[in-house]
């Protein structure tokens, strides 16, 4: 679940997806793995059983992530089409860049591609690993 949250935060706040209300996440086989509920500038994440796993609060171009107990786990800062992720200590851990086609590519702190996200016309977003293999989806 932790890895899922790391990637989904980019989608929730910084891709071309209109996350309003509730979004579900699915594994590559189509089984539900969790959900995200947005209320204003706050998003709460849940596991597939409905238990809270974390939360995110957005102010301006900065989103702060918290674990289920409310402890800060990281921040995401958006600048144009690029979002930079920092750990709870402020160290850079990765970036997300969205192109003009709405495709978001993720990179590690060294600039190596780690995956991508593509949204279709129905609003479903598919996450791919660095090899182009489908790993998750969100709708």
Secondary structure in CASP SS format (residue, H / E / C, confidence):
PFRMAT SS
TARGET T0000
AUTHOR 0000-0000-0000
METHOD secondary structure of the structure
MODEL  1
X C 1.00
X H 1.00
X H 1.00
X H 1.00
X H 1.00
X H 1.00
X H 1.00
X H 1.00
X H 1.00
X H 1.00
X H 1.00
X H 1.00
X H 1.00
X H 1.00
X C 1.00
X C 1.00
X C 1.00
X C 1.00
X C 1.00
X C 1.00
X C 1.00
X E 1.00
X E 1.00
X E 1.00
X E 1.00
X E 1.00
X E 1.00
X C 1.00
X C 1.00
X C 1.00
X C 1.00
X E 1.00
X E 1.00
X E 1.00
X E 1.00
X E 1.00
X E 1.00
X E 1.00
X E 1.00
X C 1.00
X C 1.00
X E 1.00
X E 1.00
X E 1.00
X E 1.00
X E 1.00
X E 1.00
X C 1.00
X C 1.00
X C 1.00
X C 1.00
X E 1.00
X E 1.00
X E 1.00
X E 1.00
X E 1.00
X E 1.00
X E 1.00
X E 1.00
X C 1.00
X C 1.00
X E 1.00
X E 1.00
X E 1.00
X E 1.00
X E 1.00
X E 1.00
X C 1.00
X C 1.00
X C 1.00
X C 1.00
X E 1.00
X E 1.00
X E 1.00
X E 1.00
X E 1.00
X E 1.00
X E 1.00
X E 1.00
X C 1.00
X C 1.00
X E 1.00
X E 1.00
X E 1.00
X E 1.00
X E 1.00
X E 1.00
X C 1.00
X C 1.00
X C 1.00
X C 1.00
X E 1.00
X E 1.00
X E 1.00
X E 1.00
X E 1.00
X E 1.00
X E 1.00
X C 1.00
X C 1.00
X C 1.00
X C 1.00
X C 1.00
X E 1.00
X E 1.00
X E 1.00
X E 1.00
X E 1.00
X C 1.00
X C 1.00
X C 1.00
X C 1.00
X E 1.00
X E 1.00
X E 1.00
X E 1.00
X E 1.00
X E 1.00
X E 1.00
X C 1.00
X C 1.00
X C 1.00
X C 1.00
X C 1.00
X E 1.00
X E 1.00
X E 1.00
X E 1.00
X E 1.00
X C 1.00
X C 1.00
X C 1.00
X C 1.00
X E 1.00
X E 1.00
X E 1.00
X E 1.00
X E 1.00
X C 1.00
END
